[in-house]
Amino acid sequence: MASAIETKLDEIEETYEQAAAELAAPDVAADPDRLRDLGKRFAELQDVVVPYREYKTLSAQAREARDLAKGEADPEMAAYFHDEAGRLDVRVTELRGRLDAGARPDEGKDLILEIRAGAGGEEAALWAGDLFEMYQRLADRHRWKTDVIASSPSDLGGFKEVSLEVRGADAYGRLKYEAGVHRVQRVPVTESQGRIHTSTATVAVMPEAEEVEVDLRPEDLQIDVYRSSGPGGQSVNTTDSAVRILHKPSGIKIEMQEERSQLQNRDKAMRYLRARLYQVAVDEAHEKEAATRRAQLGTGERSEKIRTYNFREERVTDHRIKYTSHQLQDVLAGGEELDGFADRLLAAERAAQLSADGD
């Protein structure tokens, strides 16, 4: 296992011990909300710490068995210790894969998925709508819960931009690979001469942040309320239910009017803002790994892409792993072929990590 991962796991183990100590404190037992939140956090940490401790124990036993095999004069005993080391190594490898994911705290989070029309005008907005539907269908198939938290429809039925909250087991772990520029090559509905056009939409994937992970000070927020508006600007509500939040230090502005209740819009806006700020912090911490939000979104230019969808040839190509599928319709339907891209990207990521471990 890479030393960086072991360092992270050691930190998780230390946090686990601190959480255990807090749970035993009398003041925590007297605070039901804190007890519930801390108990949930403790259980999440335990899912990582227990196999990590088993991993360390088995790794030590495997090393000891190999040493005994080398120093054993009796061939039968040497073979026994050698076989025992091999058996232990199999279990160690299994635990390593599990811990590799567990060392990354964002893997189990819910997420906000942003889709924005890029280059291509109205066709790009229609393409953004197609991607939105693709992810909705994928979520339905996995039984993830989704909620549109902000949208800006285009004139022909697509989206200039749309943000989707996704909640469910392993949702972020699979959807994180969708971040980047998605390029489409097809004949637009607005094209009268049958010519193929190239358009783009950008996707950003942001893990949702808990309140304890992002400190939002009241003095840093400017919160305004106003009446929701529909197409053409007409009012769709007689009360000031829409909410606009400006985070003054970062300049990030969130507007929310999807719900009829001001309280619901405010709650959604705060979750969205926390996710944005958390992503900014993650981007800064991992700048050397090119994990910045700008790298996710790109500029939307046609030349920048992670994936190309060619309708005439019924193919989808992921340029990161040089893989092409000819099941375009299944991908757009959020089917198993879309999962296949995530599986291949995960395998490529793990292979790169193993290669780096060996350097």
Stockholm file with secondary structure:
# STOCKHOLM 1.0

chainA/1-359         MASAIETKLDEIEETYEQAAAELAAPDVAADPDRLRDLGKRFAELQDVVVPYREYKTLSAQAREARDLAKGEADPEMAAYFHDEAGRLDVRVTELRGRLDAGARPDEGKDLILEIRAGAGGEEAALWAGDLFEMYQRLADRHRWKTDVIASSPSDLGGFKEVSLEVRGADAYGRLKYEAGVHRVQRVPVTESQGRIHTSTATVAVMPEAEEVEVDLRPEDLQIDVYRSSGPGGQSVNTTDSAVRILHKPSGIKIEMQEERSQLQNRDKAMRYLRARLYQVAVDEAHEKEAATRRAQLGTGERSEKIRTYNFREERVTDHRIKYTSHQLQDVLAGGEELDGFADRLLAAERAAQLSADGD
#=GR chainA/1-359 SS CCHHHHHHHHHHHHHHHHHHHHHTSHHHHTCHHHHHHHHHHHHHHHHHHHHHHHHHHHHHHHHHHHHHHHHCCSHHHHHHHHHHHHHHHHHHHHHHHHHHHHTSGGGGCCEEEEEEECSSHHHHHHHHHHHHHHHHHHHHHHTCEEEEEEEEECTTSCEEEEEEEEESTTHHHHHGGGCEEEEEEECCTTCSSCCCEEEEEEEEEEECCCTTTSCCCGGGEEEEEECCBCGGGCBCCSSCCEEEEEETTTTEEEEECSSSCHHHHHHHHHHHHHHHHHHHHHHHHTGGGTCCHHHHHCCCCTTCCSEEEETTTTEEEETTTTEEESCHHHHHTTCHHHHHHHHHHHHHHHHHHHHHHHC
#=GC SS_cons         CCHHHHHHHHHHHHHHHHHHHHHTSHHHHTCHHHHHHHHHHHHHHHHHHHHHHHHHHHHHHHHHHHHHHHHCCSHHHHHHHHHHHHHHHHHHHHHHHHHHHHTSGGGGCCEEEEEEECSSHHHHHHHHHHHHHHHHHHHHHHTCEEEEEEEEECTTSCEEEEEEEEESTTHHHHHGGGCEEEEEEECCTTCSSCCCEEEEEEEEEEECCCTTTSCCCGGGEEEEEECCBCGGGCBCCSSCCEEEEEETTTTEEEEECSSSCHHHHHHHHHHHHHHHHHHHHHHHHTGGGTCCHHHHHCCCCTTCCSEEEETTTTEEEETTTTEEESCHHHHHTTCHHHHHHHHHHHHHHHHHHHHHHHC
//
